[in-house]
Amino acid sequence: MAQSIATGELSRPYEAPSVRQVALSSPFVWLQRGARDLMRAPRPGLVVGAVVAVGGLLLAAATWKAVYLAPALLGGFLLVAPLFAIGLYEVSRQLERGEPRRPAGAWSAWRVNPGSIAMFGLMLALAYLFWERLAAIVFALSYDSQLQLSRLAVELMSGRHVVFLSSFLAVGATVAAVVYSLSVVSAPLLLDRPVDVITATLTSLRCCARNPGPMALWAALIAALMAFGFATLMVGLVVVFPWLAHASWHAYRDLVDA
């Protein structure tokens, strides 16, 4: 009996959690709750947002004379964002539980499930590299790799590259949709429970399958707010990134059964 109890205790955390069906308007509620968390604990979020903004500026500088790297700037943030937001998920969890805010706990949140979070990070890194190489191939079919980023904007606005834009957007949307479906609740779930990466990604897929409308709206809101952050020369990311991170925690809470 002791053996069966021990086995049950070991297996129980790895059982796939149930997912809930949510209303179409839920993403706006998540944004509202995320804004509330950011206002209640602004310092960790603004620090992370500033780091992300600086990283975006560095990528922009790197792509100014190497346009084929631009897809990494445009899509990379959305692919790896869940990993950088883990500390902010912990802040939202502390606020949710009414616990005293512990900045040290936020910065070391990954230690609660290090192996699975590391595997999740590796998955996102591979997706990032795959997207960058794939986009570079699509880009190379139409442009000289020496084209500067300033001239690229003028060329694309000219309307002479409809085929290139259609191909680029189709490839990007496909990769983004796959990664989004696999990761939309994976990182918060890995932080909150001792599950493995397969369980987390399958749970994320089930959330999307059960809530296609709300999840599509949530993806569109994330893309729009991140685009705003890019359009403000990364300054907007200082607020947008932590806002979305806190909101993503509340998305996880609504979508995955406790």
C-alpha positions as CSV (number, residue, x, y, z in Angstrom):
1,M,0.0,0.0,0.0
2,A,2.8,2.4,0.9
3,Q,4.3,1.7,-2.6
4,S,1.0,2.4,-4.3
5,I,0.5,5.6,-2.3
6,A,4.0,6.7,-3.2
7,T,3.4,5.9,-6.8
8,G,0.2,7.9,-6.7
9,E,1.9,10.9,-5.2
10,L,4.5,10.8,-7.8
11,S,2.1,10.4,-10.8
12,R,-0.6,12.8,-9.6
13,P,1.3,16.1,-10.4
14,Y,1.9,14.9,-14.0
15,E,-1.8,14.2,-14.8
16,A,-3.0,16.5,-17.5
17,P,-5.2,19.2,-15.9
18,S,-8.7,20.0,-17.2
19,V,-9.3,23.0,-19.3
20,R,-12.2,25.4,-19.2
21,Q,-14.3,27.1,-21.8
22,V,-14.2,30.9,-21.5
23,A,-16.2,33.7,-23.0
24,L,-15.1,35.5,-26.1
25,S,-14.6,38.7,-24.1
26,S,-12.3,37.1,-21.6
27,P,-9.0,38.5,-23.2
28,F,-10.2,42.0,-22.3
29,V,-10.7,40.9,-18.7
30,W,-7.2,39.4,-18.7
31,L,-5.8,42.7,-19.9
32,Q,-7.7,44.5,-17.2
33,R,-6.4,42.2,-14.5
34,G,-2.8,42.4,-15.9
35,A,-2.9,46.2,-15.8
36,R,-4.1,45.9,-12.1
37,D,-1.1,43.6,-11.2
38,L,1.3,45.9,-13.0
39,M,0.0,48.9,-11.0
40,R,0.2,47.0,-7.8
41,A,3.7,45.8,-8.3
42,P,5.3,48.1,-11.0
43,R,9.0,47.7,-10.3
44,P,9.7,44.1,-11.4
45,G,7.6,44.6,-14.5
46,L,9.2,47.8,-15.6
47,V,12.7,46.3,-15.0
48,V,11.9,43.4,-17.2
49,G,10.2,45.6,-19.8
50,A,13.2,47.9,-19.9
51,V,15.5,44.8,-20.5
52,V,13.2,43.6,-23.3
53,A,13.2,47.1,-24.8
54,V,17.0,47.3,-24.8
55,G,17.2,43.9,-26.4
56,G,14.8,45.1,-29.1
57,L,16.9,48.1,-29.8
58,L,20.1,46.0,-30.0
59,L,18.3,43.7,-32.5
60,A,17.2,46.7,-34.5
61,A,20.7,48.0,-34.6
62,A,21.9,44.6,-35.8
63,T,19.4,44.5,-38.6
64,W,19.9,48.0,-39.9
65,K,22.5,46.9,-42.4
66,A,21.6,43.2,-42.5
67,V,18.0,43.1,-43.5
68,Y,17.8,39.4,-43.7
69,L,18.0,39.3,-39.9
70,A,14.9,41.6,-39.6
71,P,12.5,38.6,-39.2
72,A,14.3,37.7,-36.0
73,L,13.4,41.2,-34.7
74,L,9.8,41.0,-36.0
75,G,9.0,37.5,-34.8
76,G,11.5,36.6,-32.2
77,F,10.0,38.5,-29.4
78,L,6.7,36.8,-29.7
79,L,8.3,33.4,-29.8
80,V,10.5,33.7,-26.7
81,A,8.4,36.1,-24.7
82,P,6.8,33.4,-22.4
83,L,10.2,32.4,-21.1
84,F,11.2,36.0,-20.2
85,A,7.9,36.5,-18.5
86,I,8.2,33.7,-15.9
87,G,9.3,36.0,-13.1
88,L,6.3,38.2,-13.7
89,Y,4.0,35.2,-13.6
90,E,5.4,34.6,-10.1
91,V,4.7,38.2,-9.1
92,S,1.0,37.8,-10.2
93,R,0.9,34.5,-8.3
94,Q,2.1,36.2,-5.2
95,L,-0.5,39.0,-5.6
96,E,-3.2,36.4,-6.2
97,R,-2.3,34.6,-3.0
98,G,-2.0,37.8,-1.0
99,E,1.6,37.0,-0.1
100,P,4.2,39.6,0.7
101,R,5.9,40.6,-2.5
102,R,9.3,38.9,-2.8
103,P,11.4,40.3,-5.7
104,A,14.0,37.6,-5.1
105,G,11.3,34.9,-5.6
106,A,10.4,36.5,-8.9
107,W,13.9,36.5,-10.3
108,S,14.4,32.9,-9.2
109,A,11.0,31.6,-10.1
110,W,12.4,29.1,-12.7
111,R,13.9,27.1,-9.9
112,V,10.5,25.6,-8.9
113,N,10.6,23.4,-12.0
114,P,14.1,23.9,-13.5
115,G,14.3,20.9,-15.8
116,S,10.9,21.4,-17.5
117,I,11.4,25.1,-17.8
118,A,14.8,24.6,-19.3
119,M,13.3,22.2,-21.8
120,F,10.6,24.7,-22.6
121,G,13.3,27.3,-23.1
122,L,15.1,25.0,-25.5
123,M,11.9,24.4,-27.4
124,L,11.4,28.1,-27.8
125,A,15.0,28.7,-28.8
126,L,14.7,26.0,-31.5
127,A,11.5,27.6,-32.8
128,Y,13.3,30.9,-32.8
129,L,16.2,29.6,-34.9
130,F,13.8,27.7,-37.2
131,W,11.8,30.9,-37.9
132,E,14.8,33.0,-38.4
133,R,16.3,30.6,-41.0
134,L,13.0,30.0,-42.7
135,A,12.3,33.7,-43.0
136,A,15.8,34.4,-44.2
137,I,15.3,31.9,-47.0
138,V,12.0,33.5,-48.0
139,F,13.6,36.9,-47.8
140,A,16.6,35.9,-49.9
141,L,14.4,34.9,-52.8
142,S,13.4,38.6,-53.3
143,Y,16.1,40.8,-51.8
144,D,19.8,41.4,-51.7
145,S,21.1,40.6,-48.2
146,Q,23.0,44.0,-48.3
147,L,19.8,46.0,-48.5
148,Q,19.5,48.4,-45.6
149,L,16.5,48.4,-43.3
150,S,15.7,52.1,-44.1
151,R,15.4,51.2,-47.9
152,L,13.5,48.0,-47.2
153,A,10.6,50.0,-45.7
154,V,10.4,52.2,-48.8
155,E,10.5,49.2,-51.1
156,L,7.7,47.4,-49.2
157,M,5.5,50.5,-49.2
158,S,5.9,50.8,-53.0
159,G,3.5,47.9,-53.6
160,R,5.8,46.1,-56.0
161,H,6.4,43.1,-53.7
162,V,2.9,41.6,-53.1
163,V,4.1,38.0,-53.7
164,F,7.0,38.4,-51.3
165,L,4.8,40.0,-48.6
166,S,2.1,37.3,-49.0
167,S,4.7,34.5,-48.8
168,F,6.4,36.1,-45.8
169,L,3.2,36.7,-43.9
170,A,1.9,33.2,-44.6
171,V,5.1,31.5,-43.4
172,G,5.3,33.8,-40.4
173,A,1.6,33.3,-39.4
174,T,2.0,29.5,-39.7
175,V,5.0,29.4,-37.4
176,A,3.5,31.9,-35.0
177,A,0.3,30.0,-34.8
178,V,2.0,26.7,-34.0
179,V,4.3,28.2,-31.3
180,Y,1.4,30.2,-29.8
181,S,-0.8,27.1,-29.6
182,L,2.0,25.1,-27.9
183,S,3.0,27.9,-25.4
184,V,0.1,30.1,-24.6
185,V,-0.4,28.6,-21.1
186,S,2.7,26.4,-20.9
187,A,5.1,28.7,-19.1
188,P,2.6,29.7,-16.3
189,L,1.6,26.0,-16.0
190,L,5.3,24.9,-15.6
191,L,5.7,27.5,-12.9
192,D,2.5,26.7,-11.0
193,R,2.7,22.9,-11.1
194,P,5.4,20.2,-11.4
195,V,4.4,19.1,-14.8
196,D,6.6,18.2,-17.8
197,V,6.9,20.0,-21.0
198,I,4.8,17.5,-23.0
199,T,1.9,17.9,-20.5
200,A,2.2,21.6,-20.5
201,T,2.2,21.9,-24.3
202,L,-0.7,19.4,-24.7
203,T,-2.7,21.4,-22.2
204,S,-2.0,24.6,-24.2
205,L,-3.2,22.9,-27.4
206,R,-6.4,21.8,-25.6
207,C,-7.0,25.3,-24.4
208,C,-6.8,26.6,-28.0
209,A,-8.9,23.7,-29.3
210,R,-11.7,24.3,-26.8
211,N,-11.6,28.1,-27.1
212,P,-10.8,28.9,-30.7
213,G,-12.5,32.3,-30.7
214,P,-11.1,33.7,-27.4
215,M,-7.6,32.4,-28.1
216,A,-7.6,33.9,-31.6
217,L,-8.7,37.2,-30.1
218,W,-6.0,36.9,-27.4
219,A,-3.3,36.2,-30.1
220,A,-4.5,39.3,-32.1
221,L,-4.4,41.5,-29.0
222,I,-0.9,40.3,-28.1
223,A,0.3,40.9,-31.7
224,A,-1.3,44.4,-31.8
225,L,0.2,45.5,-28.5
226,M,3.7,44.1,-29.4
227,A,3.5,45.9,-32.8
228,F,2.7,49.1,-30.9
229,G,5.8,48.5,-28.8
230,F,7.9,48.1,-31.9
231,A,6.4,51.2,-33.5
232,T,7.4,53.3,-30.6
233,L,11.0,52.4,-31.1
234,M,10.7,49.8,-28.3
235,V,9.9,52.4,-25.7
236,G,6.3,51.1,-25.5
237,L,7.6,47.6,-24.6
238,V,8.7,48.9,-21.2
239,V,5.0,48.8,-20.3
240,V,3.4,46.5,-22.9
241,F,5.6,43.5,-22.2
242,P,5.0,43.3,-18.4
243,W,1.3,44.1,-18.9
244,L,0.9,41.2,-21.3
245,A,2.9,38.9,-19.0
246,H,0.6,39.6,-16.0
247,A,-2.4,39.3,-18.3
248,S,-1.1,35.9,-19.5
249,W,-1.0,34.6,-15.9
250,H,-4.7,35.4,-15.6
251,A,-5.4,33.8,-19.0
252,Y,-3.8,30.6,-17.6
253,R,-5.9,30.8,-14.4
254,D,-9.1,31.1,-16.4
255,L,-8.3,28.5,-18.9
256,V,-6.8,25.7,-16.8
257,D,-8.7,24.1,-14.0
258,A,-7.2,24.6,-10.5
